[in-house]
Amino acid sequence: MNITLNGNNKSLQKKSSVLDLLKDLQLTPETVVVELNTTIIQPDSYDSTDIGEGDQVEIIRFVGGG
């Protein structure tokens, strides 16, 4: 399955949820905001939100500083 991730093409081996994708990318769900096809996904829905063929996913990471 092919998706667009942060503007780049990405191939997924199997149907995935948002949470599956975050785990695959080794990202902590609490430190990101995920937008799927221009809709922000609530963190409590990451596990139940499936990513489909051709979907556009944007992941924004929080970065702390001083």
LINTA-V120757 format. One record per residue. N is the residue number from 1. PHI is phi in degrees with one decimal (none if undefined). Layout:
N | PHI
N | PHI
This chain:
1 | none
2 | -111.0
3 | -132.1
4 | -110.0
5 | -117.5
6 | 49.7
7 | 84.8
8 | -116.3
9 | -69.6
10 | -139.9
11 | -101.5
12 | -108.2
13 | -73.4
14 | -148.3
15 | -60.0
16 | -133.1
17 | -90.7
18 | -57.9
19 | -63.3
20 | -58.1
21 | -63.3
22 | -61.4
23 | -63.5
24 | -60.8
25 | -87.0
26 | 57.8
27 | -109.2
28 | -83.1
29 | -54.9
30 | -73.0
31 | -109.8
32 | -135.7
33 | -117.5
34 | -117.2
35 | -114.9
36 | -118.5
37 | 52.2
38 | 71.4
39 | -115.3
40 | -73.2
41 | -95.3
42 | -71.1
43 | -53.3
44 | -73.2
45 | -106.5
46 | -55.3
47 | -71.6
48 | -101.1
49 | -101.2
50 | -86.0
51 | -100.5
52 | -112.5
53 | -52.6
54 | 81.2
55 | -64.5
56 | -109.0
57 | -119.0
58 | -118.9
59 | -119.9
60 | -115.1
61 | -98.3
62 | -81.4
63 | -127.6
64 | -91.4
65 | -158.0
66 | -130.9
